[in-house]
Amino acid sequence: MSFKTSVILSGGKGNRMRPITNYIPKALVEVGDKPLIEYVLDMVGNTEKYVTYGHKSDLLFNKTKLDVNGYINTTGKDNAYFLYNSFVKYINEPIIVSPCDMVIEIDLNKVYSDYLTLGSPPIMVIGVNPVKGVEGDFIQYDENNIISQLSRTINSDKYCSGLQIINPYKVNQLTQKSENFYDVWKQLMEINKLKASNIIPTKWRCYDYFENIT
């Protein structure tokens, strides 16, 4: 078995990547020889791909005559809005949820197996080895991979890559509606339902600041 669906988060304004995002959405910022969103689309492979949109969506639509199955309007909303307010909330199986601003290589078959091994939690966070010069939320977790805290100041051996495996139906059953993933994670941590994957990407780089684009 493998993942059937993926959601790529492309609705934010990209404030930290200004001035370039004054003119184009973050998803279309080019790194190397192609826009960031294309790296993520390649990573999620043959899944049904849905893209959230908001900031300068007309440009996103014009560009993404890509291999996507549909779009989710999150204009003016935060990153977790789609989980509770779109068709996604009815999906009762794990889906891939990824921001549009990173280059990542990871074995999704191993991730899927790891998800099952960890008991198919409502959310499994993919960690990454800390990278010098790149900010991240350090993951505090126990021997059962249960996450107790996410912190920018308390160090650990991994922090959030931004990639998540989510069962939207379970999240809706266990949490109150929220537009922000920090709040969703907090609710799940309170009931020991947020877990950290054992699988680490073989390549990862986040491009959430203008200065990171080289």
Buried (B, 14 or more C-beta within 10 A) or exposed (E): EEBEBBBBBBBBBBEBBEEBBEEBBBBBBEBEEEBBBBBBBEBBBEBBBBBBBBBBBEBBEEBBEEEBEEBBBBEEBBBBBBBBBBEBBEBEBBBBBBBBBBBBEBEBEEBBBBBEEBEBBBBBBBBBEBEEEBEBBBBBBEEEBBBEBBEEEEEBEBBBBBBBBBBBBBBBEBBEEBBEBEBBBBBBBEEEBBBBBBBBBEEBBBBBBBEBEE
